[in-house]
Amino acid sequence: MQEEQTSSVAEQDNTADGCVMTRLLSERDQRPWSVEELIRDGDDDLAIEDAVARLRGLGLVHLTADGLVFPTRAALHMDQIAM
């Protein structure tokens, strides 16, 4: 039972991370995004905030002092080679 809960939480985290990265890496959309804009665009405020924190910790996004989020060069490069 505990494994199922852990797996479910991990899947939810991965989904939130993917949503944030998809938005940040979209060529059609603006860069950078504010955290508030990402939250308005998503469903779950806390999930988006947590995703930004996780992605920042992984070195995939930068977060400015005024709350703007944008992908790192590494994230942009990975997005280009994954296509």
Wavefront OBJ file of the C-alpha trace (Angstrom):
o trace
v 0.000 0.000 0.000
v 2.829 2.410 0.864
v 4.533 1.693 -2.457
v 1.343 2.574 -4.332
v 1.085 5.912 -2.524
v 4.755 6.691 -3.134
v 4.385 5.787 -6.808
v 1.281 7.952 -7.115
v 3.020 10.938 -5.508
v 6.044 10.461 -7.775
v 3.775 10.331 -10.837
v 2.000 13.521 -9.740
v 5.354 15.238 -9.209
v 6.562 14.113 -12.631
v 3.366 15.392 -14.229
v 3.713 18.802 -12.568
v 7.404 18.996 -13.521
v 6.556 18.082 -17.101
v 3.809 20.697 -17.300
v 6.141 23.440 -16.098
v 8.952 22.404 -18.455
v 6.564 22.101 -21.402
v 5.338 25.637 -20.798
v 8.853 27.022 -20.360
v 10.254 25.261 -23.432
v 7.391 25.999 -25.801
v 8.622 28.011 -28.770
v 5.168 29.544 -29.207
v 5.078 31.070 -25.742
v 6.866 33.872 -24.023
v 9.934 33.553 -21.845
v 10.353 34.058 -18.962
v 7.175 33.218 -17.064
v 6.334 34.434 -13.599
v 5.549 31.807 -10.994
v 2.084 33.391 -10.685
v 1.468 32.943 -14.420
v 2.480 29.294 -14.231
v 0.135 28.810 -11.282
v -2.762 30.459 -13.151
v -2.025 28.205 -16.107
v -1.981 25.049 -13.959
v -4.476 23.324 -11.728
v -2.719 23.046 -8.389
v -0.878 26.029 -6.863
v 1.261 23.975 -4.511
v 2.145 21.411 -7.184
v 3.433 24.155 -9.503
v 5.426 25.843 -6.738
v 6.906 22.488 -5.740
v 7.714 21.692 -9.379
v 9.556 24.992 -9.802
v 11.531 24.286 -6.616
v 12.382 20.731 -7.756
v 13.388 21.840 -11.243
v 15.487 24.642 -9.790
v 17.221 22.158 -7.506
v 17.948 19.945 -10.494
v 19.469 22.849 -12.411
v 16.776 22.896 -15.092
v 15.272 26.314 -14.348
v 16.413 29.657 -13.026
v 14.235 31.626 -10.594
v 14.891 35.343 -10.297
v 14.405 37.400 -7.139
v 11.246 38.906 -8.603
v 9.688 35.493 -9.315
v 10.481 34.980 -12.994
v 11.224 31.439 -14.136
v 13.114 30.459 -17.268
v 14.886 27.305 -18.469
v 18.629 26.887 -18.067
v 20.862 26.447 -21.092
v 21.127 22.754 -20.203
v 17.337 22.359 -20.327
v 17.137 24.193 -23.644
v 19.920 22.052 -25.102
v 18.319 18.811 -23.905
v 15.025 19.905 -25.414
v 16.750 20.505 -28.777
v 18.553 17.158 -28.897
v 15.516 15.191 -27.686
v 13.491 16.224 -30.728
l 1 2 3 4 5 6 7 8 9 10 11 12 13 14 15 16 17 18 19 20 21 22 23 24 25 26 27 28 29 30 31 32 33 34 35 36 37 38 39 40 41 42 43 44 45 46 47 48 49 50 51 52 53 54 55 56 57 58 59 60 61 62 63 64 65 66 67 68 69 70 71 72 73 74 75 76 77 78 79 80 81 82 83
